[in-house]
Amino acid sequence: MQKAILLLEDGTYFEGLACGKIGTATGELCFTTTMTGYQELFTDPSYHGQLLILTNVHLGNYGIKEGETESGKMQINGIICREFTNNYSREQATSNIQDYFEANNLVGITNIDTRAIVNYIREKGTMNAVISSETNDIEVLKTKLKDVPSMDGLELASTVSTKTTYTVGDERTAKYRIAALDFGIKRNILRNLEQRGAFIKVFPARTSYSEMMEFNPDGFFISNGPGDPAVMDYAVKTIQEILEHDNPLFGICLGNQILARAIGIPTYKLHHGHRGGNHPVKNLITGKCEVTTQNHGFAVDADILKQSPLAELTHINLNDNTVEGFKVKGKKAFSVQYHPESSPGPHDSRYLFDEFFAMLDKK
């Protein structure tokens, strides 16, 4: 294992050892508190273009298994971890993590104090960074960092979205037809919809309302995804048309932010984002708390939402009181900021899919 460098855009740097492919990778630095499900994390389109820090100490200890992915490719640009191992104990695993990273051209750094980096980000805020195992010249790496765009104002949803429509489920036996607008949709979202009796047609991010209506859907799903919702006017227009025709609508993550913008509520970039599998959320309708999985760097403006005559706040984050869900008054539309489809878990919030299908039943 050779030396590797992690350089932050403010000039702070950390030294460690290389893992994965030897090379250089750039992106926005973020961290997740999730302890399991690392394949799902690496392939989640919401992480597209980011350098991911794992707060869990161990990486690779349960190997790689086919099918534990949320998209068809690696989405993160680089990985930062404390302990990296090729020795795994799970019988179902088919390969080790080093082979997996090399096959997917992923650059990483290990043997590094991830706790120190996380504490630094929590204090200073999210910033761009570069990982390199091919050069330790700080000045060269600083030059590379200058070319990395800020996530603030960056439109990425159409980049990760499907380029052509496709379907999931059995049209002959399905009870419902759902049009899913793909901003970076996770496979487990589609599984949850299909398991509840849906035939889903997945549309590219820039698909118009009229095009989706040709499918004759019973309801619409607005997906998760990466990037800044403030520059997605094309999506806002589509959601506004869905609302105008009072179609049932359910949104997750970026879908929550786009729905808010569609009724005039702005979004903003969080100081260091919410990512992990242990975030507490309170359902204001039931009074119950849910343990949730989250992955977002932007949020809906809580103060303006609470004043809006068009929205009702339904879920809040118990760590910082940010918006975790709302519904549109007088419409069959609601959304949440977190991920009820989370795999491998927690599964506290799967009821939200049932509420969406109850809404379809009423229609």
N, C-alpha and C positions, 0 to 999 in steps of 0.2 A: 504494500500500500504506500503510495507516494503522497507527498505533501499537497495540501489544497488550501485555498484562501477564500474567505467570505468577506467581501468589501461592501459596506453600506454607503449610500450616496452622501452621507455627511462626513465621510472619511474614516469612520470607525471600521476596524477590521479584526477578524478572528482567524486563527490558524488551526488547521485540523488535518485529516487524512482523506484521500480520495476514495469514493465508492461509486459504483456505477461506471458509466462511460468516462474516459479521460477527455476533458474538454473544458469549454467555458459556457456558462448559461447566465442569462439576465432575466429580471422580472421584478414584480412587486413582492416584497417580503411579507409573509403572513404566517401565523401559527395556528395549530389546531390542538385541542385538548383531548381529541378522540384517542382511545386506547387500542381499539381493534378496527378492522375494516380498512387496512391501508390500501389494498387494491382498489376498493370503491373510491377512496379519496383521490388516488392518483388519476383515475379515469373520469372523475366528475367534471363536466364541462364548466361548472361554475368556478373552478380553479384554473381555468385556461390562462396560460402565460405567467403563472405565479411561481415564486420560490417558496416551498412549503417547509416550515419547521414543525417537527413532531415533538410535543412536550413529553409524550410517553418515552421512556428510556430506550426500549428495545425495538428494533426494526428487523424483520426478516425471520423471526423465531417461529412463525407458523407457515412459512413458505408461500408459494404461489399456486393457486388453484384455478383451473379454467372456469369461466362463467361468473367469477366474482368481480365483474366490471360494470360500470355505469354508462360507458360509451364504447365506441370501437377502437379507441386509441388512448395513449398517454396524453393527459391534458396539462399537467404541471410542467414547468420548464426545468425545475431542479429540486433536490431534496436535501434537507439539513437535519441531521439526527445525532444522538449521543452514542448509541451502541448499535453497530451494524453487524449482522451475522448471517452466514450462509447455512448454518446448522439449524434445521427445522425438525419439529417433532410430529407434525400432522400427517397422518397416513394418506389423506386425500390429496395432499399437495403433489404437484407434478414437476416443479422446478424450484430452484433457489432464487433469491431476490437479486443477486448479482447478475445472473444470466438474464433475468427478466429486465433489469435496467439496461444492460448492454443491448439486448434485442430491441429495446424501445428508445435507444439513444438518450438515456437520461443521465445527466451529470449530477453528482452528489458530493457532499462533504460530511464526514463523520468524526468521531472522537473530538467533539466540540462541546463547549458548555452551553447547551441549549437554554438552560434556565437563565443564564446571564443575558442571552440575546432576547428572550421573551420579555424579561424585565425591562430591558432597554427599549423595546418597541412599545411596551405599555406606557412608558414614561414619555418617549419622544414622538411616538406615532408611527404609523405605517410609512415605509419608504422603499424606494427601489434599491436593488442590490445586485451583485454579480458573484457567482461561484466560479472558481477556476482551479483546475488541476494540471493545466498545461503551462501556466506562467505564474510566478509570484511577484511580478513587477507591478507594484501598486499604481504607478503612474499610467502604465498601459491599461490597467483595469479601470482607472478613473475615466480615461478617454472612452472606453466602451460604455460606461454607465451614462455618459452624456447623451448617448443616442437612444436610451430607453424611454419611451413615452410614459407620462403619468397616467394612472388608471382614471383619474379625475378627468372627465370629458372624453373618454375612450369608448367607442362603440364596438363591442365584440360579439354581440348576440348573433348577428348575421354571419359572422365568421365560423362559429361552431355549429350553427343550425344545419339541418339536413338541406341538401340542394334539390332534392326531389321528394315528392310526397310518397308515403308508404303507409301500410295498414298493419294493425295488431289486433288479434282476436278472430273469432269465427262469426262472420256476418250472418250465417244461416241460423245460429242459435242465440246470438246476442240480443239482449233486451233493449239496449240503448246504443245510440250512435253518438260518439263524441268527437268533435273536431279539436285537436290539440295543436296549439301554436308553439312551435319549437324555437325557443331562444337558447337551448342547451339542455334539452330534456333528459332526465335520468331514466335509465331502463326500468328501475324499480317503481317509478311513478306509473309507467305503462303497465307493469305487472299488476299493480294495485287496482288500476282501472279495469283491466281485463278480468281479474279474479271476481269482480263484482258484476260481471255480466255485460261488459261494454265491448263494442267493436269500435276501435279508434282509428282515425285517419290523422296522421301527423303531417303538418304543413310547414314549409319553410317560413322563417321569421317575417319576411316581407310580404306574405300572402294577404290579399285584401279580404274584407268581410264577404263580399259578393262571391268570391271564389270558394271560400269555405262553405257558404250556404248552398252551393251546388251539391255538396255531400248530404244535404238535408239532415243536419245533426240535431240531436235532442238537447245538447248542451256543449259548452266550450270549456276547454282547459288551457290556462296560460302558464307556461313553464318557468322554471328556474333558468339561470344563465349568468354569464359574466358581464363585466363592463358597467358603464354609467347609464342609469335609466334616463337621466336628464337629456341625453342626446338621441333618444329613441322616439322621435315624434311620429315616425311611421307606425310604430306599435300603438302609441296613444290613440291615434286616429282610428285604428281598427277596433280597439277596445271600446271607444266611444260609440261606434256603430253597433257593437254587440249590446251595449247598455241601452241605446236608443230603441232597439227592437225587443228589449226586455227578455233576452235569452238567458237561461241559467249559465252561470259562469263561476269557475273555481280557479284561483291563482295561487301559486307557491313561489316564494322567494322573489326573484325578479318580477314574476307575475304580480306579486303583491305591490311592488313599487310602481309598476306600469298602471295598475288599476287605480292607485292613489292619484297619479298624475292625470289620469283620464277624467277625474272629477275635480281637478284643480288643486290638489294637495302636492306640494313640492317634496323632493327628496334631497338628501345631503350625504356627504361622505363621512363615515365614522372615523374616529380617531385611530383605532387599530382593528376594527372589524370584530365580528362574532363568528367563531369557527370552533366546532367541537361537538361532543356528544353528551354533554352534561349541563346544558343551559336551562335554568328554571324559568318557566313561563306560566303565568296565571291566566286561566280562562275566566274572564269577568262575567260571563253569562252563568256558568255553573259554580264559580268560586273555587274550583279545583286547580291544583298545580300540576303541570306536566314537566317531565324531564325530556328535553328536546335536543335534536341534532340541528346545528346551524352552520351556515356557510354564506356570509354576505359581508360586503364592505361598505354598503350604502344602506340607508334607512329612510323611512317615511317621517316627515315632520310631525311630531306628536302634538305640539301646541296648535298648529293650524288644523289638524285633523279633528281635535276635540271641539273646535269652534265651527267646523263645517256642518251645515244643515243637511249635507248629503251623505255623511258617514257616521257610523257608530263604532267606536273602539271596542273590540271583543277580547283581545289578548295583549298582555304587556310582559316585558322582560323584567323579572324580579331583581336582576343585577343592576340595571340602570334605567328602568322604566321606559325604555324605547318601545316603539310600536311593534307588536308581534302578530297582529291580525285585526281586521275590521270587516264590516259589511256595508254595502251601499243601501241606504234607506230607500224603500219603495221599489227596490229591484231584487231580482233573484241572483245576487252576486256577492261573493265573499272571497277573502284571501287570507293567507298567513305568511309570515316572513320566514318561518322555520321549515323543517323538512319532515312531514308526517310519514313519508315513505321510507325513512332512514333504514339502511341495512348495513351492518347487522343489527342495529338498534340504536336507541330505545324505541319501543313500539307504543308509547303512551298516546300518541296523537293520530293513530290510524282511523279513529272515529270520524275524522274530518272527511275522509272519502265516503263514509256512510252517510254523512250529512249532505254531501253533494248529490248522492244517488237518491236520497229522500226528496231532495229538491226536484230531481228529474221525475220522480213518481208523482209529485204534486202537479207538475206541468201536464 
